[in-house]
Amino acid sequence: MPKTSSAGSARARLRAIADAAARWCAADFPPRVRASTAIERRLGYSLPVVEVALDRLFGGLTAGALEAAIADELGTLDALDGFVERPGRPPAWARAAGAVTIVSSDTTIGVAIPALAFALAANCAVTVKDRSDDLVAAFAETLGEEHPALGAATSVLRWTGGADEREPHLLGDAAVVVAFGSDEALREIRACCAADATFVPFGRRASAGYVDRAALRDAAATLAGPIARDALLYDGDGCLSLHLLYVERAPDGAHERLIDALATACADALVEFPPGTRPPGRAARAQAFATIGAFRAAHGHGRSLRAADGAWSIVTDPPRGQPLPFGAGVLPVVFVDGLDDAAADLRERGIPLQALGVADPGTADAQRFAERFGAVRIAAFGRLQDPPLSGRHGGRARIADFVRWVDRA
């Protein structure tokens, strides 16, 4: 028998989740204040960076956004409460799939919380592997205050992967396992799942940007700031950070002028969102990449611009065989002659792409960009790291994995 939360109607569950999130939107909400300090300590981010992450996370967790995603995937929110009529198909009920286990990411702040919200909306009982900042546990406590049955349906634990005797049961007994992590970690988690369990993996991926000649001509002055924010916010952690920028060469040298504008924008961005404390190894990789870039620039190959304190670096035209540092304030820029050139470079570097930043995702080229780059999200620069809750995280469904359809003949 599937494990469910028995937490009343779907609309009541959504209201409670949204009300709990609304309380977390207040910067002076005591649990948020404590969590912010713990996140800052765990990840080394500055407090302004943590605050913008929490604002985005909880500000987007509204009843309207939850219902929009659910209705899109299931046809109607009412399908979670019982049988609904469907034109041309048998009446059906989207019943809770069963127990859900969610393994949080090491880096992205609160990435497990949207998955928790949709699993609870589906009336599942949920266990979440939290991190040392206890963000999910604190939010679950607020959920319990808003809706005791939801609090009772949520279990938040900390354990060490592969070294905790509870893990085989937490993963093996779950009907659905959602996991964030490296490819190696995901393979280990998958091996612990039941044969008929639904496994929803989110591996480590990167995001890129593409600036064509038209954007350079029409909006170069307004692009630098949003690009810098996408590259530097959260120190480049997470699959939606801008890790690599492609810029089409322009006959008038506009592509080179964009680099100068980006250097100024990077300095400005870190005034608003100061860098935190980087792990020594991460800082060393960034410095090595910038140093190699400076050496190549001295011999007439590309450019290397770097803040005096190493908070940001821009390196143009890094060799295709050179590993990229992915984050740590480094923005590699590759000049290309067109979309085919950029797509070939991305393939040669072997970078699995999550999202693509562009000047205007509403153009007719957006679909062509997505097809060539393999991205599952296209966003305007400046919004790359702010995906809507009603969108599809990683190109996957939001709630469909947490239900099992029951048809009525």
Helices and strands as residue ranges (DSSP letters): H 10-24, H 30-43, H 47-59, H 63-74, G 77-80, E 84-86, E 89-96, E 100-103, H 112-121, E 126-129, H 135-146, H 148-153, E 154-157, H 167-172, E 176-180, H 183-192, E 198-202, E 206-211, H 213-232, G 233-236, E 242-248, H 254-272, H 280-298, E 304-306, E 313-316, E 330-336, H 339-349, E 353-358, H 365-373, E 377-380, G 393-395, G 400-402, E 403-407
